[in-house]
C-alpha cells in the first residue's frame, strides 16, 4: 500500500483515536515509520495537538529518565509551535543521561522561542563527534540567522571529514533556502569561495 493510502486510511478509519496507538509505535519506530507517524499527525493538525501535549505532560510528570517517546513528542509539538511546551523544555535536560537528547531539546526551544541564545548553545556541540555533532548541525538549520550560518561556515573550514562537510552544506542550504539573503553572508566568508556557487545554483 502506498504511503499516501496508509495515511488516508488511518485518518478515515480512526481519526484522532489513532493517536495513542501512534504514540506507542514511536518507541520502537525506525526513521521511515516515525516519518509516516508524523505525516499522519500533521494531517490531523490541531485536533492532534491536545492529545500529544496531554501525553507529553503525563510522561513529564512521571519524571522518568531517558524517555525516548518524550523526545519524539517535543519534536512533533514544537513543529506545531506548541507554546505550552516552553516552561518544560529546559527542565527536560535533567531527565536524560544520553547527551544526544540535548540538541533535540535545544532544537525544540529554538523553534518555539526563536531565541538566538540556543544557537550559541548548539554551537558548543559542533566540536563533538558522531550523533551529537550531527544532531547539532541539523538543529542549527532550524532558524536561518547570520550567527548560525557563520558557526557552520567556520566549522566547515576546519580539518573535518567529507561526511561532516556534506552535513554542514546540507544545513547551510536549508538556511539559505529559508532566507536567501544569507547567501551574501556565505559569499563574504573565507569558506564562501568553495560553496557559494554551488548553493546559488541549487537555490535557483
N, C-alpha and C positions, 0 to 999 in steps of 0.2 A: 504494500500500500504506500502511495506517495506521501511525503511529509505533510503537504497541504491537506490531503484527505484525512490523515490521522488527526490533525489539529481540528478540522471541521467536525469530524465525528465525535471527538471528545466534547467539544463545545455544545454540539446539538444534543447529545445524549445526557451529559452530566452538568454542563454549565459550571457555576461556582462550586457545586457539590464535588467536583473533581479535585478541588484544591488540596484538601487533606491528603488525598492519595498522591498527588503530585509532590507535595512536601515530603512525604515518606520516601518517595522514589529518589529524591535529591541525594540522600545519604550515600547510596551505593551507585550513583549515576556516573557514567563516563561523560566526556565532553560533548559528544553528539546527543546523548539523552538529555543532558542538562540544557543544551541549546533548544531542544524540542520542548522541554518543560517551560522554559522561559518564553518561548514563542506562544504557547497556549495561554500562559498567564498574561502576556502582553495583549493578546486579542481580547481577553476577558476585561482588561482595563481596570477602571475604578472599582468595579464590583469585586475584584480580587484583592484590592489593597487592604481592606479591613481584615479579611481572613488572614492575610500574610502578616500584617502588623500584630494582630492578636496572637498568632503563633510565635512571632519573634518575642513578644513580651513574656509569654508563658515560659519560653526557654531561657530568656534573660533572667527572670526572677528565680529560676531554679539554681542559678549561679554555677552551672555545670562548666567544667573545664573542657576546652578543645572541642566544642560543639561545631562540627563542620556545617551542619544544616543552617545554623545561625549565620554563618558567613554567606551562604547562598542567599538567605533571606535578605540580608542587608544589601547585597549586590542588586537583587531584583527591586527592592523597595527604594533604594537610592536612585535607580534608573527612573522610577516613578516620581522622583523628587518628593519623597515622603518626609516632610519636615519634622514629623513626630519622632523620627529616629534620632535627631540631633543630640538630645540630652544623654543618650545611652552609648553613643559610638565610642567616645574616648574612654569611657569606663570599661568597654569591652576589651581593651588592651590587657587588662589584668586577668582575663579569662582564658588566655592562650599561652601555652608553653612553646608552641611552634612559631618561630618568628615570621614564617610565611603568611601568617594571618595579618600581620601589621600593615603591609602595603594594601591589602584588600580593605581593611578598615579605613585607612587613610584615603583611599580612592573614594569610598562612600562619603567620607567627610568633605572631600573636595567637591564632589557632585552637588552635595546639599548646601554647603556654606559658600562655595566659590571663594574661599579664603586662601590666598597665596601662601600663607604660612605652612600649609600642608604640603605644598610643593617643596619648600625648604626641607621639611622632614623627610619626604620621599627621597630627596636627593642624597640623604645620608646613606641610603641603601644601594646607591649606584656602585659603590666600591665592594659590595658583597659579590658573591658568585652564585651561579645556579638559579634556582627558582625565585629566591628573594630578589635578586637583581632584576630578573625578567619581569616579575610582577610590578616592581617599582617603575621600570621603564614604561611598561604598558599603562600603569596608573597615571603617570605624568601627562600622557596624551589626552587625558580626560578634559583638561582645561587648557586651551591654547593661549599661552602667555609668553612674553619675551623672556621672563625669568626661566620658565620651564624649558623652552627651546634652547636657551643658552647652556643650561645644565647638561642637556643631551648632546649638544654640539661639542662642548668641552670634553665630555666623556668619549665621544667619537674619535677625538684626536689622540687619545691615549693608546698605549700598546695593548689593544684588546683583540679578541678573536673575530673571525669573519661573521660568525653567528651573532655575536654581540653587536657588531656594526649593523648587521641586517635588521636586528630588532630595533635598534635606535632609529635607523632610517624609516622603518615602518611607523614608529611613533611620531617622528617628525613629519612624515607625510600626512598622518591623520590630523596633526595640529595645524599644518598649513592648509589643509583642505577645509578645516573649520574656519580659519582666518587667513586668507591668502596674503594679507599684509605682512605676515610673518616671513614670507619669502625674502623680503628685504633684510630681515634680521639674519637669515641664513646667508644671504649673499655677501654681507659685510664681515661675517665671521671667518677666521682662518680656515675652518673646515669647509667653508662655503664653496670654494672652487671645485671641490671634488663632487659635491652633491647638489648644488643649486640647479644646474641644467637638467639633471635627471628629475628632480622634483617639479620643476617648471613644466617639463614635458608630460609628466604623469598627471598633472592637475589641469591640463588643457582639455 
